[in-house]
């Protein structure tokens, strides 16, 4: 890589810098352009194209694990099947970019090296590097919107098991899937039981000798048709696509709200319904051993299996599930704690993500490092003591984009409000009545506890016991509360 010049180039000043051109960044760019069209902005993207997750993940069969009627944007009708491939999602996002002339604002190959808030100037000083040329630039921005997601795109979470060096086959992570990987006729073990594993297993089952999903503990799965009957009916009636999109979204969200209430109120009933749907597919014994989780059905995301393809692969004998723990790797596979040996040519570690707090970017305020773990979150999107910084963090149990859309509508309103007040700075601050408020982790482990979050909770901001100081998972409440936020409330301090 060429050596950067000693004096960084001046990349100019913007009202807003958006970091990340994934599903959140493109959505926020649209909302900014429509909600505050007079504002100047740029979107900084590390990769060579837009898409975020859908650009990064290249493993076989990669698809959404949320329905696109709600994972898609509120302002852009989705016209396809509910569960979509990465290519279909990228095409959809490309249409949003083209239709709104957003590409001219995106700077690809741009890594944010650091961000420092200047109290004297009331703006962020953002140091960037072009990852192709090595050139270092500095730009300034009145507001910084972090839309880079919640995990590290350059590496996945890879546990270190004993004996990995002795394994003669290949060990790969889906997040770094080799383009030239030849798995035809090979014995494959996929370690993990989340959406990635449930997607990958049926995608390769017809080509491999056999694929085994090895899980430490079971996950909730729910099969269903990759089709929305209401959407199909409205399309057959030639209803306006925008109307269809809105009606179908409302229908899905209404059903989701009712299911969320049932999961909390009657977890055992919901649990039995989920397990019962699988018994007819793979049998009572298989469900009892491999598909009966120990946790309540609302504590983690339920994995949807479109058209039941994962279970079809099991019924056909092309795939199997083993519930056990890894003792060590051997030359020819994996030795389990039960004493069983799984022979393998390829081991895929579908073991999840490494959490990334605001892109792992070094943030500072007047040169002093900012430790976000010592801040308190304001509604899961801003932080006490940190001015003009907004983090788009979506929902875990509902579609991520639902929250990105809500924040995308709120953020331009905040910018307009600041202009009306004639101020340049806003930051959340605890009120006098919050002095004795109990502080805890960003997410209550009793409410939501996936491994990727639990491993890195110590890096996340604190949460309070009052709604202003929490990141809630309740879209059905936030769809009303976020648009109604009083921007003159005392917890928002302007200057």
Residue pairs with C-beta under 8 A, 6 or more apart in sequence:
1 131
1 132
1 133
1 134
2 133
2 134
2 135
3 134
4 129
4 134
4 135
4 136
5 135
5 136
8 127
8 136
8 137
8 138
9 135
9 136
9 137
9 138
10 137
10 138
10 139
11 128
11 137
11 138
11 139
12 139
12 140
13 40
13 123
13 139
13 140
13 141
14 40
14 41
14 42
14 139
14 140
14 141
14 142
15 36
15 39
15 40
15 41
15 141
15 142
15 143
15 415
16 32
16 39
16 40
16 41
16 141
16 142
16 143
16 144
16 145
16 415
17 41
17 42
17 43
17 44
17 124
17 126
17 139
17 141
17 143
17 144
17 145
18 25
18 28
18 29
18 32
18 41
18 42
18 43
18 44
18 145
18 147
19 25
19 43
19 44
19 112
19 144
19 145
19 146
19 147
19 148
19 359
19 361
20 43
20 44
20 45
20 52
20 146
20 147
20 148
20 149
20 359
21 43
21 45
21 47
21 49
21 50
21 51
21 52
21 106
21 108
22 50
22 51
22 52
22 53
22 54
22 55
22 147
22 148
22 149
23 52
23 53
23 54
23 71
23 89
23 93
23 400
23 401
23 404
24 52
24 147
24 149
24 392
24 394
24 400
24 401
24 404
25 43
25 45
25 50
25 52
25 145
25 147
25 148
25 392
26 43
26 50
26 93
26 96
26 97
26 102
27 73
27 96
27 147
27 401
27 404
27 405
27 408
28 145
28 147
28 392
28 404
28 407
28 408
28 411
29 41
29 43
29 100
29 102
29 105
29 106
30 73
30 75
30 96
30 100
30 102
30 408
31 405
31 408
31 409
31 411
31 412
32 39
32 41
32 408
32 411
32 412
32 415
33 41
33 100
33 102
34 100
34 412
35 408
35 409
35 411
35 412
35 413
35 416
36 412
36 415
36 416
39 412
39 415
41 105
42 105
42 106
42 107
42 139
43 102
43 105
43 106
43 107
44 107
44 110
44 112
44 126
44 128
45 106
45 107
45 108
45 109
45 110
46 109
46 110
46 111
46 112
46 131
46 153
47 55
47 56
47 108
47 109
47 153
48 108
48 109
49 55
49 108
50 90
50 93
50 94
50 97
50 106
51 86
51 89
51 90
51 93
52 148
52 149
52 153
53 149
53 153
54 62
54 86
54 89
54 90
54 93
55 86
55 90
56 153
56 175
57 86
57 174
57 175
57 177
58 86
58 177
58 179
59 174
59 175
59 177
59 196
59 199
59 200
59 203
60 177
60 200
60 203
60 204
61 85
61 199
61 200
61 202
61 203
61 204
62 85
62 86
62 199
63 83
63 84
63 85
63 86
63 199
63 306
64 71
64 83
64 84
64 89
65 83
65 195
65 199
65 301
65 303
65 304
66 398
66 399
66 400
67 82
67 83
67 228
67 252
67 399
68 78
68 80
68 81
68 82
68 83
68 84
68 88
68 89
68 92
69 78
69 82
69 228
69 231
69 245
69 248
69 249
69 252
70 249
70 252
70 253
70 256
70 398
70 399
70 401
70 402
71 399
71 400
71 401
72 78
72 92
72 245
72 401
73 96
73 401
73 405
74 249
74 405
75 405
76 92
76 95
76 96
76 245
77 241
77 242
77 244
77 245
78 84
78 92
78 245
79 235
79 241
80 88
81 226
81 227
81 228
81 306
82 226
82 227
82 228
82 231
82 306
83 226
83 304
83 306
84 92
96 102
97 103
97 106
109 130
109 131
109 132
110 128
110 129
110 130
110 131
111 128
111 129
111 130
111 131
112 126
112 127
112 128
112 359
112 361
113 127
113 128
113 129
113 136
113 361
113 362
114 126
114 127
114 361
114 362
114 363
114 364
115 124
115 125
115 126
115 127
115 144
115 361
115 362
115 363
115 364
116 124
116 125
116 127
116 363
116 364
116 365
116 366
116 367
117 123
117 124
117 125
117 363
117 364
117 365
117 366
117 386
117 387
117 388
117 389
118 124
118 125
118 366
119 365
119 366
119 387
120 366
121 140
122 142
122 387
122 388
122 424
122 425
122 495
123 140
123 141
123 142
123 388
123 424
124 140
124 141
124 142
124 143
124 144
124 388
124 389
125 138
125 140
126 138
126 139
126 140
126 141
126 144
127 136
127 137
127 138
128 136
128 137
128 138
128 139
129 135
129 136
129 137
130 136
130 137
142 388
142 424
143 388
143 389
143 390
143 415
144 388
144 389
144 390
145 390
145 392
145 411
146 358
146 359
146 389
146 390
146 391
146 392
147 392
147 404
148 356
148 358
148 359
149 356
150 353
150 355
150 356
150 393
151 353
151 354
151 355
151 356
151 452
152 353
152 354
152 355
152 356
152 360
153 175
153 356
155 173
155 175
155 176
155 354
156 173
156 174
156 175
156 176
156 349
156 351
156 352
156 353
156 354
157 173
157 351
157 352
157 353
157 354
157 451
157 452
157 455
158 173
158 349
158 351
159 349
159 351
161 326
161 328
161 329
162 327
162 328
162 329
163 328
163 329
163 330
163 335
164 171
164 329
166 329
166 330
166 331
167 329
167 330
167 331
167 332
167 333
167 347
168 331
168 332
169 332
169 333
169 344
169 345
169 346
169 347
170 181
170 345
170 346
170 347
171 346
171 347
171 349
172 178
172 181
172 346
172 347
172 348
172 349
173 348
173 349
173 350
173 351
174 196
174 200
174 348
174 349
174 350
175 353
181 346
183 204
183 207
183 208
183 346
184 207
184 208
185 207
185 208
185 209
186 208
186 209
186 345
186 346
187 208
187 209
187 210
187 212
187 333
187 343
187 344
187 345
187 346
188 204
188 208
188 210
188 211
188 212
188 344
188 345
188 346
188 347
188 348
189 211
189 212
189 214
189 333
189 334
189 342
189 344
189 346
189 347
189 348
190 197
190 200
190 201
190 211
190 212
190 213
190 214
190 348
190 350
191 197
191 214
191 215
191 326
191 347
191 348
191 349
191 350
191 351
192 213
192 214
192 215
192 349
192 350
192 351
192 352
193 213
193 215
193 216
193 217
193 218
193 219
193 321
194 219
194 303
194 350
194 352
195 301
195 303
196 350
197 213
197 215
197 350
198 213
198 221
198 303
198 305
198 310
200 348
200 350
201 211
201 213
201 310
201 313
201 319
202 309
202 310
202 312
202 313
202 319
204 211
205 211
205 313
205 316
205 318
205 319
206 318
208 318
210 318
210 319
210 320
211 313
211 318
211 319
211 320
212 319
212 320
212 321
212 322
212 342
212 344
213 319
213 320
213 321
213 322
214 321
214 322
214 324
214 326
214 334
214 336
214 342
215 290
215 321
215 322
215 323
216 323
216 324
216 325
217 293
217 294
217 323
218 290
218 291
218 292
218 293
218 294
218 323
219 291
219 293
219 300
219 303
220 274
220 291
220 293
220 297
220 300
220 302
220 303
221 274
221 278
221 291
221 302
221 303
221 304
221 305
221 310
222 274
222 277
222 302
222 303
222 304
222 305
223 277
223 278
223 281
223 304
223 305
223 306
223 307
223 308
223 310
223 311
224 304
224 305
224 306
224 307
224 308
225 306
225 307
226 306
226 307
228 248
228 252
230 247
230 248
230 251
231 244
231 248
234 243
234 244
234 247
234 248
235 244
239 247
253 402
253 475
253 476
256 398
256 475
256 476
257 476
259 270
260 298
260 397
260 474
260 476
262 269
262 270
263 270
263 296
263 297
263 298
264 298
267 296
267 297
267 298
270 297
271 296
271 297
274 297
274 302
275 287
275 291
275 292
278 287
278 291
278 311
279 287
281 308
281 311
281 314
281 315
282 291
282 311
282 314
282 315
286 314
286 321
289 323
290 321
290 322
290 323
291 321
293 300
295 449
298 397
298 447
299 446
299 447
299 448
299 449
300 448
300 449
300 450
301 396
301 397
301 450
302 397
305 311
310 319
313 319
314 320
314 321
322 336
322 340
322 342
324 336
324 337
324 338
324 340
325 336
325 337
326 334
326 335
326 336
326 337
327 334
327 335
327 336
327 337
328 334
328 335
329 335
329 347
330 341
332 341
332 343
332 344
333 341
333 342
333 343
333 344
333 347
334 341
334 342
334 344
334 347
335 341
336 342
352 450
352 451
352 452
353 452
354 452
354 455
354 456
355 452
355 453
355 455
355 456
355 459
355 460
357 372
357 456
357 459
357 460
358 372
358 391
362 369
363 369
363 370
363 372
363 386
363 389
364 370
365 385
365 386
365 387
370 385
370 386
372 383
372 386
372 459
372 460
372 461
373 458
373 459
373 460
373 461
373 462
374 462
375 383
375 384
375 385
375 386
375 461
375 462
376 383
376 384
376 428
376 430
376 439
376 461
376 462
376 463
376 464
376 469
377 383
377 384
377 442
377 461
377 462
377 463
377 469
377 470
377 471
378 384
378 428
378 468
378 469
378 491
378 492
379 467
379 468
379 469
379 470
379 471
379 472
379 482
379 485
380 391
380 393
380 442
380 470
380 471
380 472
381 390
381 391
381 392
381 393
381 407
381 471
382 389
382 390
382 391
382 427
382 428
383 389
383 391
383 428
383 461
384 427
384 428
384 429
384 430
385 427
385 429
386 427
387 425
387 426
387 427
387 495
388 425
388 426
388 427
390 407
390 411
392 403
392 404
392 407
392 408
393 403
393 471
394 400
394 401
394 402
394 403
394 404
395 402
395 403
395 473
395 475
396 448
396 450
396 473
397 448
397 473
398 473
398 475
402 475
402 479
403 475
403 478
406 478
406 479
406 482
406 483
407 482
409 482
409 483
410 482
410 483
410 485
413 487
414 426
414 487
417 487
418 424
418 426
418 494
421 494
423 494
423 495
424 495
425 494
425 495
426 492
426 493
426 494
426 495
427 492
427 493
428 491
428 492
428 493
429 491
429 492
429 493
430 437
430 464
430 469
430 491
431 490
431 491
434 464
434 466
434 469
434 491
437 464
437 465
437 466
437 469
438 464
438 465
439 462
439 463
439 464
440 462
440 463
440 464
440 465
441 457
441 460
441 462
441 463
442 457
442 460
442 461
442 462
442 463
442 471
443 449
443 453
443 457
443 460
443 463
443 471
443 473
445 454
445 457
447 473
448 473
463 469
463 470
463 471
464 470
467 481
468 489
468 491
472 478
